[in-house]
Amino acid sequence: MSDVIRRDPRAEWIARNRLHPLHAAMQTQQTRWMGPNGLIRKNPHALAAGFIGPAGLKRIDRSGAQQGTGVGGRRTAAVEVQLPLHQVPAPAFYIAVVPDMVGGRLSSHDRDLLGLAHGLAGSDGAVLAVVFGEHKENNFSTAGVDRLLVIEGEAFEGYAPEQLVQGLRAVDNQFTPRHWLLPDSRAGGGELGRRLGAALGERPATRVWQIKDGQCIGRAGAGQQDLQRAVPRLILGAAECAEPVSETCHEALPVELSTGVARSLSRIEDLGSVAVDPATIAMAEAEFIVSGGNGVKDWDLYHKATAALGATEGASRVAVDDGFMPRNRQVGATGTWVTARVYVAVGISGAIQHLQGIGACDKVVAINLDPGCDMIKRADLSVIGDSSAILQALIEAVDNFRSGGQRDAA
């Protein structure tokens, strides 16, 4: 017998073709690694249960219903995945978390903070989330919330930090949390946490990125140094301060305040939001982006549609190279990495660099003629059709909605 190692051309071709159904099985995936902040990060594509899509790619269904596929990509019976239920019938103590709830939903920063609270609560404590006003979040249980307290009222609407502190003081008097956790962010959590510290007489730990062995570590010196101290009662956590809860489902039982919230004599008058031109918003900070690509044939119509929707304009590399959009509007690994809540890709096929740049977007909508392009596979909602016709229909829908709202107001 010969000891010569022979090449397998078919296996090499499958390893290069990521659309082949056997491609994923031939890859060695790294499941854990050390992040830049010293935290152990997980690869959800390697650890999470999922299903193989029609293009041979592994998909993850975070709703809990995993769809299986059979031979040739045909669907089989649905397999329901049940996360273990984490219950705390009689909590020994509470860990109170006040999320930012930007747009009425939990942000990635909020989920990291809930993961940190879950670690501090252990098996005897309960994570108490305090939310002001109406919200649109329906996944508190999967985010690690054991008890949910919603404080509503006109006094808590708009910019009212003094009244919010009064509400948190009422929570402190009733539940006496062992720790208070707020995001150290520009969305309101940083200011509210410092105001709460002054009201409670607590010295907060700010920009905390790790809690270990009874010590919390926070950034200091313009982010170049770490400040270590014993874990205080009030903690302002930085982004990626802990892994978000993903392996357990929590009760999120509603609780109420037994007493009313004292009315604060506000020294600040909220004059409402200031209208901002979407074109002036930096790409990295935009919440709603509509990007155009090679499939856009009528750019005047594209600009009219983005203005009607009130969206920030973006572009693919091809549209920038062709001179239709400026370079500072390019989205992708070679342009700007964006974190929009809604990202609409018009006529963009989905090059790998572009998909990398929109990886942190919450919802992706794709408008394209090619149902098999990579952007369609990435999108949460796909519209197959001509971009000009769809953009025109969007403009008409927005105009009808606004004119109808004006008639109702009259």
C-alpha positions as CSV (number, residue, x, y, z in Angstrom):
1,M,0.0,0.0,0.0
2,S,1.1,3.5,-0.7
3,D,1.6,6.1,2.1
4,V,1.1,9.0,-0.3
5,I,-1.7,11.4,0.9
6,R,-4.1,12.0,-1.9
7,R,-6.2,15.2,-2.4
8,D,-9.9,15.1,-2.6
9,P,-11.0,17.7,-5.1
10,R,-14.7,17.4,-4.2
11,A,-14.0,18.0,-0.5
12,E,-11.9,21.0,-1.3
13,W,-14.6,22.4,-3.5
14,I,-17.2,21.9,-0.8
15,A,-14.9,23.7,1.7
16,R,-14.7,26.7,-0.6
17,N,-18.4,26.8,-1.5
18,R,-20.3,28.2,1.6
19,L,-23.7,27.6,-0.1
20,H,-23.2,23.8,-0.3
21,P,-25.2,21.9,2.3
22,L,-22.1,20.1,3.6
23,H,-20.0,23.2,3.9
24,A,-20.8,24.0,7.5
25,A,-20.0,20.4,8.6
26,M,-16.5,20.7,7.2
27,Q,-15.7,23.9,9.1
28,T,-14.0,24.1,12.5
29,Q,-15.7,26.9,14.4
30,Q,-14.3,28.7,17.4
31,T,-16.9,28.6,20.2
32,R,-15.3,30.9,22.8
33,W,-12.7,33.6,22.8
34,M,-11.4,36.4,24.9
35,G,-13.0,39.8,24.0
36,P,-11.3,43.2,24.1
37,N,-12.7,43.9,27.6
38,G,-11.5,40.6,29.0
39,L,-14.9,38.9,28.8
40,I,-15.3,35.4,27.4
41,R,-17.4,35.8,24.3
42,K,-19.5,33.0,22.7
43,N,-20.1,32.2,19.0
44,P,-23.9,31.9,18.8
45,H,-23.6,30.3,15.4
46,A,-21.6,27.5,16.9
47,L,-23.5,27.1,20.1
48,A,-27.1,27.9,19.4
49,A,-29.5,25.3,18.0
50,G,-30.7,26.1,14.5
51,F,-31.7,24.7,11.2
52,I,-30.2,24.4,7.7
53,G,-31.8,26.8,5.3
54,P,-32.6,26.1,1.6
55,A,-29.3,27.6,0.6
56,G,-27.3,25.3,2.9
57,L,-26.6,28.0,5.5
58,K,-27.3,27.4,9.2
59,R,-30.1,29.7,10.4
60,I,-30.9,30.6,14.0
61,D,-34.6,31.0,15.1
62,R,-34.5,33.1,18.3
63,S,-38.3,32.9,18.6
64,G,-37.9,29.3,20.0
65,A,-39.5,27.4,17.1
66,Q,-36.7,25.7,15.2
67,Q,-37.6,24.7,11.7
68,G,-35.8,21.5,10.5
69,T,-34.9,20.7,6.9
70,G,-34.7,17.3,5.2
71,V,-32.9,16.0,2.2
72,G,-32.6,18.6,-0.6
73,G,-33.6,21.5,1.7
74,R,-37.2,20.3,2.1
75,R,-38.8,21.2,5.4
76,T,-39.7,18.6,8.0
77,A,-41.8,18.9,11.1
78,A,-41.1,21.9,13.4
79,V,-39.2,21.2,16.5
80,E,-40.0,23.4,19.5
81,V,-37.1,24.3,21.8
82,Q,-38.0,25.0,25.4
83,L,-35.5,27.0,27.4
84,P,-35.3,25.9,31.1
85,L,-37.5,28.1,33.3
86,H,-35.8,30.1,36.0
87,Q,-38.1,30.8,38.9
88,V,-37.6,32.6,42.2
89,P,-40.8,32.1,44.2
90,A,-39.6,34.0,47.3
91,P,-36.6,36.2,46.5
92,A,-34.1,36.7,49.3
93,F,-33.2,40.1,47.8
94,Y,-33.6,42.1,44.6
95,I,-31.2,43.4,42.0
96,A,-32.8,46.4,40.5
97,V,-32.1,47.3,36.8
98,V,-33.3,50.5,35.1
99,P,-32.8,50.0,31.3
100,D,-32.7,52.8,28.9
101,M,-35.5,51.3,26.7
102,V,-34.6,53.4,23.7
103,G,-37.5,53.4,21.4
104,G,-39.5,51.4,24.0
105,R,-37.4,48.3,23.5
106,L,-34.4,46.7,25.3
107,S,-31.1,47.6,23.6
108,S,-28.0,45.4,23.5
109,H,-26.6,47.6,26.3
110,D,-29.7,46.9,28.4
111,R,-29.4,43.1,27.8
112,D,-25.8,43.1,28.8
113,L,-26.8,44.9,32.0
114,L,-29.5,42.3,32.7
115,G,-26.9,39.6,32.2
116,L,-24.7,41.3,34.9
117,A,-27.7,41.5,37.2
118,H,-28.5,37.9,36.7
119,G,-25.0,37.0,37.8
120,L,-25.3,39.1,40.9
121,A,-28.7,37.7,41.8
122,G,-27.5,34.1,41.8
123,S,-30.1,31.4,42.7
124,D,-31.6,33.2,45.7
125,G,-32.1,36.8,44.3
126,A,-34.4,38.1,41.7
127,V,-33.8,40.6,38.9
128,L,-36.2,43.5,39.2
129,A,-36.6,45.6,36.0
130,V,-38.0,49.1,36.5
131,V,-39.5,50.6,33.3
132,F,-41.1,54.1,33.0
133,G,-44.0,54.7,30.7
134,E,-45.3,52.6,27.9
135,H,-43.0,50.2,26.2
136,K,-43.0,47.9,23.1
137,E,-40.9,45.1,24.5
138,N,-42.3,41.6,24.7
139,N,-39.2,39.6,25.5
140,F,-38.4,40.5,29.1
141,S,-38.6,36.8,30.0
142,T,-35.8,35.8,27.6
143,A,-33.7,38.8,28.7
144,G,-33.4,37.6,32.3
145,V,-36.2,39.6,34.1
146,D,-37.7,37.9,37.1
147,R,-40.0,40.8,38.3
148,L,-41.2,43.7,36.1
149,L,-42.3,47.0,37.5
150,V,-43.8,49.5,35.1
151,I,-44.4,53.0,36.4
152,E,-46.8,55.0,34.2
153,G,-48.0,58.5,34.3
154,E,-47.8,61.8,32.5
155,A,-45.2,63.0,35.0
156,F,-42.7,60.5,33.7
157,E,-43.1,61.3,30.0
158,G,-40.4,63.3,28.1
159,Y,-37.3,64.6,29.8
160,A,-38.1,64.5,33.6
161,P,-35.0,63.1,35.4
162,E,-36.1,64.6,38.8
163,Q,-39.4,62.9,38.7
164,L,-37.8,59.6,37.6
165,V,-35.5,59.8,40.6
166,Q,-38.6,60.2,42.8
167,G,-40.0,57.0,41.3
168,L,-36.7,55.1,41.9
169,R,-36.7,56.3,45.5
170,A,-40.2,54.8,46.0
171,V,-38.9,51.6,44.5
172,D,-35.9,51.7,46.9
173,N,-38.2,52.2,49.9
174,Q,-40.4,49.3,49.0
175,F,-38.0,46.6,47.6
176,T,-34.7,47.7,49.2
177,P,-32.6,46.3,46.3
178,R,-29.1,45.0,47.2
179,H,-27.7,46.6,44.1
180,W,-29.0,49.2,41.6
181,L,-27.8,48.8,38.0
182,L,-28.1,51.4,35.3
183,P,-26.5,51.7,31.9
184,D,-23.7,54.3,31.8
185,S,-24.9,55.6,28.5
186,R,-25.8,58.9,26.8
187,A,-29.4,57.8,26.3
188,G,-30.3,58.8,29.9
189,G,-29.0,56.0,32.1
190,G,-25.7,57.8,32.9
191,E,-27.4,61.0,34.1
192,L,-30.2,59.2,35.9
193,G,-27.7,56.9,37.7
194,R,-25.6,59.9,39.0
195,R,-28.8,61.7,40.1
196,L,-29.9,58.6,41.9
197,G,-26.6,58.3,43.7
198,A,-26.9,61.8,44.9
199,A,-30.4,61.2,46.2
200,L,-29.5,57.9,48.0
201,G,-26.2,59.1,49.2
202,E,-24.4,56.3,47.3
203,R,-21.1,56.7,45.5
204,P,-21.6,54.9,42.2
205,A,-19.1,52.8,40.3
206,T,-19.1,54.2,36.8
207,R,-18.2,52.6,33.4
208,V,-18.0,49.2,35.0
209,W,-17.1,46.5,32.5
210,Q,-16.5,43.5,34.8
211,I,-17.5,42.3,38.3
212,K,-15.4,39.4,39.7
213,D,-14.6,38.0,43.1
214,G,-16.4,40.8,44.9
215,Q,-14.6,43.5,43.0
216,C,-15.9,45.7,40.2
217,I,-13.6,47.1,37.5
218,G,-14.4,50.3,35.7
219,R,-12.8,52.4,33.0
220,A,-10.9,55.5,34.1
221,G,-8.3,57.9,32.7
222,A,-10.1,58.4,29.3
223,G,-10.5,54.7,29.0
224,Q,-6.8,54.0,29.3
225,Q,-6.8,52.8,32.9
226,D,-8.9,50.5,35.1
227,L,-10.2,51.4,38.5
228,Q,-10.9,48.5,40.9
229,R,-13.0,48.8,44.0
230,A,-15.4,46.7,46.1
231,V,-18.8,46.2,44.6
232,P,-21.0,49.2,45.6
233,R,-24.7,49.4,45.8
234,L,-25.0,51.6,42.8
235,I,-23.4,50.4,39.5
236,L,-23.3,52.1,36.2
237,G,-22.4,49.4,33.7
238,A,-20.7,49.9,30.3
239,A,-21.6,48.1,27.1
240,E,-20.5,44.4,27.1
241,C,-20.2,44.4,30.9
242,A,-21.5,40.8,30.9
243,E,-23.0,38.2,28.6
244,P,-26.7,38.7,28.0
245,V,-29.0,36.0,29.3
246,S,-29.6,33.4,26.5
247,E,-29.9,30.0,28.1
248,T,-32.8,30.4,30.5
249,C,-36.4,31.8,30.4
250,H,-37.5,33.9,33.3
251,E,-41.0,34.6,34.7
252,A,-41.1,38.4,34.4
253,L,-43.9,38.6,36.9
254,P,-45.5,42.0,37.1
255,V,-45.3,43.9,40.4
256,E,-46.6,47.2,41.6
257,L,-45.7,50.0,44.0
258,S,-47.7,49.9,47.2
259,T,-47.5,53.7,47.5
260,G,-47.7,56.6,45.1
261,V,-44.7,58.5,43.8
262,A,-44.1,61.9,45.3
263,R,-44.5,64.7,42.9
264,S,-41.3,66.5,42.2
265,L,-41.2,70.3,41.7
266,S,-39.5,70.2,38.4
267,R,-36.9,72.9,37.6
268,I,-36.7,71.7,34.0
269,E,-39.3,72.4,31.3
270,D,-39.4,69.8,28.5
271,L,-40.1,71.7,25.3
272,G,-40.3,68.4,23.3
273,S,-38.0,66.9,20.7
274,V,-36.2,69.1,18.2
275,A,-36.7,68.2,14.5
276,V,-33.5,66.9,13.0
277,D,-32.7,66.6,9.3
278,P,-32.0,62.9,8.7
279,A,-29.3,63.8,6.2
280,T,-27.3,65.4,9.0
281,I,-27.3,62.4,11.2
282,A,-24.1,60.4,11.3
283,M,-24.4,57.0,9.8
284,A,-23.1,55.2,12.9
285,E,-25.8,56.9,15.0
286,A,-28.8,56.7,12.7
287,E,-31.8,54.6,13.8
288,F,-33.5,54.3,10.4
289,I,-31.4,53.9,7.2
290,V,-32.5,53.3,3.6
291,S,-29.5,52.3,1.5
292,G,-29.4,52.2,-2.3
293,G,-27.3,49.9,-4.5
294,N,-26.8,48.9,-8.0
295,G,-30.4,48.0,-8.4
296,V,-31.6,51.6,-8.0
297,K,-32.3,53.0,-11.4
298,D,-34.1,56.2,-10.5
299,W,-32.0,58.0,-7.9
300,D,-34.3,61.1,-7.8
301,L,-37.1,58.8,-6.8
302,Y,-34.8,57.2,-4.2
303,H,-34.0,60.6,-2.6
304,K,-37.7,61.5,-2.7
305,A,-38.6,58.2,-0.9
306,T,-36.0,58.6,1.8
307,A,-37.2,62.1,2.5
308,A,-40.9,60.9,2.7
309,L,-39.9,58.1,5.1
310,G,-37.7,60.4,7.2
311,A,-34.8,58.0,6.9
312,T,-31.0,58.6,6.7
313,E,-29.5,57.8,3.3
314,G,-26.9,55.1,2.9
315,A,-25.3,53.3,-0.1
316,S,-23.4,50.3,-1.2
317,R,-19.8,50.5,-2.5
318,V,-21.0,50.1,-6.1
319,A,-23.3,53.1,-5.8
320,V,-20.5,55.2,-4.3
321,D,-18.0,54.1,-6.9
322,D,-20.4,55.0,-9.7
323,G,-20.8,58.5,-8.2
324,F,-24.4,58.3,-7.2
325,M,-23.7,58.8,-3.5
326,P,-20.8,60.4,-1.5
327,R,-18.2,58.3,0.1
328,N,-19.3,59.2,3.7
329,R,-22.6,57.4,3.0
330,Q,-21.0,54.0,2.2
331,V,-22.2,51.2,4.5
332,G,-20.0,48.2,5.1
333,A,-16.7,46.9,6.4
334,T,-15.0,49.3,4.0
335,G,-17.3,52.1,4.9
336,T,-19.3,52.7,8.1
337,W,-20.5,50.0,10.5
338,V,-24.1,50.9,11.3
339,T,-26.4,49.8,14.2
340,A,-29.8,51.0,13.0
341,R,-32.9,49.6,14.4
342,V,-34.4,49.3,10.9
343,Y,-32.1,49.0,7.8
344,V,-33.7,48.9,4.3
345,A,-31.5,47.7,1.5
346,V,-32.8,48.8,-1.9
347,G,-31.2,47.0,-4.9
348,I,-28.2,45.7,-2.8
349,S,-27.2,42.1,-3.5
350,G,-25.3,41.7,-0.3
351,A,-21.5,41.5,-0.6
352,I,-19.8,40.1,2.4
353,Q,-18.3,43.5,3.3
354,H,-21.8,45.1,3.3
355,L,-23.3,42.3,5.4
356,Q,-20.5,42.7,7.9
357,G,-21.3,46.4,8.2
358,I,-25.0,45.8,9.0
359,G,-24.4,42.9,11.3
360,A,-25.6,44.8,14.4
361,C,-28.8,46.1,12.8
362,D,-32.0,44.9,14.6
363,K,-34.3,44.6,11.6
364,V,-33.2,44.3,7.9
365,V,-35.7,44.8,5.0
366,A,-34.5,43.9,1.5
367,I,-36.0,45.1,-1.8
368,N,-34.5,43.2,-4.7
369,L,-35.4,41.5,-8.0
370,D,-33.2,38.5,-7.2
371,P,-34.8,36.1,-4.6
372,G,-31.6,34.2,-4.2
373,C,-29.2,37.0,-3.4
374,D,-27.4,37.1,0.0
375,M,-29.2,40.2,1.2
376,I,-32.5,38.4,0.9
377,K,-31.1,35.5,3.0
378,R,-30.0,38.0,5.6
379,A,-33.2,40.1,5.7
380,D,-36.0,39.7,8.2
381,L,-38.5,40.9,5.6
382,S,-38.0,40.6,1.8
383,V,-39.8,42.3,-1.0
384,I,-39.2,40.9,-4.4
385,G,-39.9,43.4,-7.2
386,D,-38.7,46.4,-9.1
387,S,-37.2,49.0,-6.8
388,S,-38.8,52.0,-8.6
389,A,-42.3,50.6,-8.3
390,I,-41.8,49.7,-4.7
391,L,-40.4,53.1,-3.8
392,Q,-43.2,54.9,-5.5
393,A,-45.7,52.7,-3.6
394,L,-44.0,53.6,-0.4
395,I,-44.2,57.4,-1.1
396,E,-47.9,57.0,-1.9
397,A,-48.6,55.0,1.3
398,V,-46.8,57.6,3.4
399,D,-48.7,60.5,1.7
400,N,-52.1,58.7,2.2
401,F,-51.2,58.0,5.9
402,R,-50.3,61.6,6.6
403,S,-53.3,63.0,4.8
404,G,-55.6,60.6,6.6
405,G,-54.1,61.6,9.9
406,Q,-54.7,65.3,9.1
407,R,-58.3,64.6,8.2
408,D,-58.8,62.8,11.5
409,A,-57.3,65.7,13.4
410,A,-59.5,68.1,11.7
